[in-house]
Amino acid sequence: MRREILVSASPQESWVALLEDGQLVEIMFDRPDQGRLVGDIYLGRVEAVLPGIQAAFVDIGEEKAGFLHVSDLLGEEEDDDDNGNGGGGGRRSRKYPPIQDQVRKGQEILVQVTKEPISTKGPRITAQVSLPGRFLVYMPFSSHVGVSRKIDDREERSRLRAMAKEMMPRNSGGIIIRTVGEEITRETLEREFQRLHANWKKIQRRAKSQKAPARVHGEAKLISGVIRDLFSDKFDGLTVDSKEIHNEITQYVSNVSPELLERIHLHDDPVPLFDKHGVEEEIRKAFVRRVDLPSGGYIIVEPTEALVSIDVNTGRYTGRKDPEHTILRTNLDAAREVARQLRLRDVGGIIVVDFIDMESQENRDKVLHELRSHLGRDRARTKAFEVSDLGLIEMTRQRVRPSLFQSLTAPCEHCGGTGRVSTPATVVRRIERSLVRAAVEKERSLVVRVHPEVALQVIEEEPDFLQRLGKRTRIELELRDDPLLREDEFHLLAGPSEADVTEKYVLR
């Protein structure tokens, strides 16, 4: 598989796209107004301790207080991992000392953001601070030495673990060697550890000199973080369209992995980088409900407040004779596309995929295996459960920040975010009820202003509407279309001058 990184940067925004065999699978962006918080370290002040949910709210100086669960207080990290953001959800089932015995209201505490604010929720934070580097993650409050699970070779894992334990000074913290640290030398490992340890000392001094709430350390910006965390010999190339950023990347890579320099390219073509690779079009497609499959089937992606539902349909693909084979092929295509769409849209939380029902258990297993194998390429933690009797696969995906859809869009003013508006016939009935109410107020003359679609509904379907309502309400009525109104909005104005608005109905 050919893997590439595309970087498009300007003073206003930065975009990073990951391609696999020329197909967009992941997109990240950074803008000044987005305020990325994950990885930042704060000196916070505890606002409230809630024993009922074993959590505390900590003021870190942002719009919303951070949420600190008892599982994210200082404790030993047992599992090897490949990120430096802490806050694993698997620790929830273990027993912890009551949070009210560990923190108190008004206490100052050093915390790190592990999840961006999403919707009405504030940021998720942890006291288990970690500092990610190129080859390792340094955890100053831990004594654990681990190796990334993605390094499969047992002998290499043992070598790295032994080397790290031998290299680490006593009582200096813990580390996790990252995937890119495979085959690393002791000299390189020591050099990065010393740099991260020195950085931690600076953070501590900064925290002592600050008054809570205050930010004491900012995580690397998007492009720097991607180069540090992702760019390795597993990528065939990195192309950037900014000469300034190209120089920065080249300088950094020449110090940490000079063998990768030949894979870095500057895009100087007059055709924009993202247009040349079809990235802009793929980003637009990431907002549509329907995604077509190669077989002719399609999936429907519906995000909701509680979960994301994905429905699989055969569409125009009907196969030849064997319906089970037709269904299997569609479901396999869907499994691959679902895994890609989750990465592309950066969807997190609970996800339910409604595959087409399969009678064969063997075929169910094939679909689940296909889904899991493609989810294995995802940098976010995922877990997919067995296919249910209804053909559903329930799964979870780590949520660190709002999805691409939430980040780049806002609720529609017309429909309030539902995606639907009242039909013209429905609006006409609401107008009728409003005129009846207006008759009680003894109105004598009204102008009804409506969207042209509603006016057309009255003219074509109910030409006697005004005459019938006028006779019933004893109000002189006049209908006027107004293209500036929304489809399900209407105004009742005192006529004939229309100087005074008696009622304004905005229907949602």
Secondary structure, 3 states (H helix, E strand, C coil): CCEEEEEEECCCCEEEEEEECCEEEEEEEECCCCCCCCCCEEEEEEEEEEHHHCEEEEECCCCCCEEEEHHHCCCCCCCCCCCCCCCCHHHHHCCCCCHHHCCCCCCEEEEEEEECCECCECCEEECCCCEECCCEEEECCCCCEEECCCCCCHHHHHHHHHHHHHHCCCCCCEEEECHHHCCCCHHHHHHHHHHHHHHHHHHHHHHHHCCCCEEEECCCCHHHHHHHHCCCCCCCEEEECCHHHHHHHHHHHHHHCHHHHHHEEECCCCCCHHHHCCHHHHHHHCCCCEEECCCCCEEEEEECCCCEEEEEECCCCCCCCCHHHHHHHHHHHHHHHHHHHHHHHCCCEEEEEECCCCCCHHHHHHHHHHHHHHHCCCCCCEEECCCCCCCEEEEEECCCCCCHHHHHCCCCCCCCCCCCCCCHHHHHHHHHHHHHHHHHCCCCEEEEEECHHHHHHHHHHCCCHHHHHHHHHCCEEEEEECCCCCCCEEEEEECCCCCCEEEEEECC
